[in-house]
Amino acid sequence: MAFPGAAASRAEADYAVLGAPLDASTSFQPGTRFGPRRIRTFAESFEDYDHHTDQHFTALAVHDHGDVEPGADVAEYLQYLEGTIADFAADGLFPLLVGGEHTVSVAAVRALEPDVFVCLDAHLDLRESFRGDPLSHATVTRHALAVADEAIVLGARAGSEAEWARAAESDVTVVPPAAVPDWEPDLDGRRAYLSVDVDAADPGFAPGTGTREPFGLDPATMRDVVRAVAPAAVGADVVEVNDRDDGQAPTLAAKLLRAVVFAHAAER
């Protein structure tokens, strides 16, 4: 099924949804291969109209490209995703990547080359590798910094000793959960990529994710961040949704994905 309300053809679209059901490096509870499907399913109940921006989702020319299924080679898969996303951008479309594990964000960042990587995440994801895998979901922010000048991680509350040391360097800003409600983006015209790892939410709100971390963000705070960053974004994703809950995580992810579109379109 297509993302509800994403009825535009590729030729007439301004936004492109792309499912990326990668589930290769999940380190605790697997199931992110079901993320794109569940996000689409639980978006069915939403109203078309957004009173915050006075817009209808169906009027915003959103196209659903469908899922790009992964093969056995993750590096090859990321390269293919990168090319697909770069094609969207070249045609003037705003890419909306739907994961899948967080590793898929690497492809989008490489394709879009933002100045700033802005991420809602419980984890720093600054490892060079995890369990011998340099393309683990725990390495995403480090990969992003190979492209972007700066990474801003909002809601982070977990990381290794080496990751916290890396996060103390000048190109990384970590905003702890308690400070996120008061955070305001200061992007000064720079191009941002917005990545939403659903585990940034407290697991009481979104238990359907692979590596739950307590003392996280509430959904309203995540929505406010998305609305604040989206106008400066060149692309966005929602990732790390699995099939281990009754729909809380995919519902939140779908709502935040729509919030990206509404906020970006309102300033377009």
RAURUR-V667409 format. One record per residue. N is the residue number from 1. RES is the residue in three letters. PSI is psi in whole degrees, -180 to 180 (* if undefined). Layout:
BEGIN
N&RES&PSI / N&RES&PSI
END
This chain:
BEGIN
1&MET&151 / 2&ALA&159 / 3&PHE&127 / 4&PRO&128 / 5&GLY&-9 / 6&ALA&76 / 7&ALA&-1 / 8&ALA&148 / 9&SER&165 / 10&ARG&-39 / 11&ALA&-31 / 12&GLU&1 / 13&ALA&152 / 14&ASP&-22 / 15&TYR&144 / 16&ALA&119 / 17&VAL&134 / 18&LEU&116 / 19&GLY&136 / 20&ALA&82 / 21&PRO&53 / 22&LEU&136 / 23&ASP&57 / 24&ALA&-37 / 25&SER&13 / 26&THR&128 / 27&SER&-6 / 28&PHE&-87 / 29&GLN&117 / 30&PRO&179 / 31&GLY&2 / 32&THR&-14 / 33&ARG&-22 / 34&PHE&-4 / 35&GLY&-54 / 36&PRO&-42 / 37&ARG&-44 / 38&ARG&-36 / 39&ILE&-44 / 40&ARG&-43 / 41&THR&-47 / 42&PHE&-4 / 43&ALA&-7 / 44&GLU&-27 / 45&SER&-5 / 46&PHE&146 / 47&GLU&146 / 48&ASP&-34 / 49&TYR&137 / 50&ASP&109 / 51&HIS&-19 / 52&HIS&-38 / 53&THR&-1 / 54&ASP&49 / 55&GLN&156 / 56&HIS&132 / 57&PHE&-41 / 58&THR&-13 / 59&ALA&1 / 60&LEU&15 / 61&ALA&58 / 62&VAL&130 / 63&HIS&138 / 64&ASP&113 / 65&HIS&-15 / 66&GLY&-171 / 67&ASP&144 / 68&VAL&108 / 69&GLU&136 / 70&PRO&154 / 71&GLY&-160 / 72&ALA&-23 / 73&ASP&108 / 74&VAL&-42 / 75&ALA&-42 / 76&GLU&-39 / 77&TYR&-46 / 78&LEU&-37 / 79&GLN&-40 / 80&TYR&-45 / 81&LEU&-43 / 82&GLU&-45 / 83&GLY&-40 / 84&THR&-44 / 85&ILE&-40 / 86&ALA&-36 / 87&ASP&-42 / 88&PHE&-50 / 89&ALA&-40 / 90&ALA&-28 / 91&ASP&6 / 92&GLY&13 / 93&LEU&147 / 94&PHE&115 / 95&PRO&136 / 96&LEU&98 / 97&LEU&132 / 98&VAL&112 / 99&GLY&173 / 100&GLY&157 / 101&GLU&163 / 102&HIS&-20 / 103&THR&-28 / 104&VAL&-22 / 105&SER&-28 / 106&VAL&-41 / 107&ALA&-42 / 108&ALA&-42 / 109&VAL&-42 / 110&ARG&-38 / 111&ALA&-38 / 112&LEU&-19 / 113&GLU&59 / 114&PRO&164 / 115&ASP&-33 / 116&VAL&135 / 117&PHE&113 / 118&VAL&122 / 119&CYS&130 / 120&LEU&118 / 121&ASP&142 / 122&ALA&-22 / 123&HIS&151 / 124&LEU&-34 / 125&ASP&41 / 126&LEU&15 / 127&ARG&149 / 128&GLU&-33 / 129&SER&164 / 130&PHE&122 / 131&ARG&38 / 132&GLY&6 / 133&ASP&111 / 134&PRO&-8 / 135&LEU&33 / 136&SER&157 / 137&HIS&-17 / 138&ALA&6 / 139&THR&7 / 140&VAL&-47 / 141&THR&-37 / 142&ARG&-42 / 143&HIS&-40 / 144&ALA&-35 / 145&LEU&-11 / 146&ALA&-14 / 147&VAL&-53 / 148&ALA&157 / 149&ASP&-24 / 150&GLU&149 / 151&ALA&134 / 152&ILE&117 / 153&VAL&114 / 154&LEU&125 / 155&GLY&5 / 156&ALA&136 / 157&ARG&10 / 158&ALA&140 / 159&GLY&162 / 160&SER&169 / 161&GLU&-42 / 162&ALA&-36 / 163&GLU&-43 / 164&TRP&-34 / 165&ALA&-42 / 166&ARG&-36 / 167&ALA&-18 / 168&ALA&-7 / 169&GLU&164 / 170&SER&-19 / 171&ASP&7 / 172&VAL&133 / 173&THR&124 / 174&VAL&124 / 175&VAL&111 / 176&PRO&160 / 177&PRO&-43 / 178&ALA&-24 / 179&ALA&-10 / 180&VAL&-40 / 181&PRO&-26 / 182&ASP&-2 / 183&TRP&138 / 184&GLU&134 / 185&PRO&138 / 186&ASP&71 / 187&LEU&-19 / 188&ASP&49 / 189&GLY&-1 / 190&ARG&151 / 191&ARG&128 / 192&ALA&152 / 193&TYR&130 / 194&LEU&118 / 195&SER&126 / 196&VAL&103 / 197&ASP&120 / 198&VAL&-16 / 199&ASP&-3 / 200&ALA&-30 / 201&ALA&148 / 202&ASP&137 / 203&PRO&-16 / 204&GLY&-27 / 205&PHE&-32 / 206&ALA&75 / 207&PRO&-17 / 208&GLY&68 / 209&THR&161 / 210&GLY&-36 / 211&THR&87 / 212&ARG&143 / 213&GLU&114 / 214&PRO&171 / 215&PHE&42 / 216&GLY&-160 / 217&LEU&155 / 218&ASP&158 / 219&PRO&-37 / 220&ALA&-38 / 221&THR&-42 / 222&MET&-42 / 223&ARG&-43 / 224&ASP&-39 / 225&VAL&-46 / 226&VAL&-46 / 227&ARG&-35 / 228&ALA&-35 / 229&VAL&-33 / 230&ALA&-40 / 231&PRO&-26 / 232&ALA&0 / 233&ALA&150 / 234&VAL&-4 / 235&GLY&165 / 236&ALA&163 / 237&ASP&161 / 238&VAL&131 / 239&VAL&172 / 240&GLU&28 / 241&VAL&131 / 242&ASN&-164 / 243&ASP&29 / 244&ARG&25 / 245&ASP&-174 / 246&ASP&18 / 247&GLY&1 / 248&GLN&-50 / 249&ALA&-48 / 250&PRO&-31 / 251&THR&-45 / 252&LEU&-45 / 253&ALA&-43 / 254&ALA&-40 / 255&LYS&-39 / 256&LEU&-35 / 257&LEU&-43 / 258&ARG&-36 / 259&ALA&-36 / 260&VAL&-48 / 261&VAL&-48 / 262&PHE&-46 / 263&ALA&-40 / 264&HIS&-44 / 265&ALA&-33 / 266&ALA&-25 / 267&GLU&0 / 268&ARG&*
END
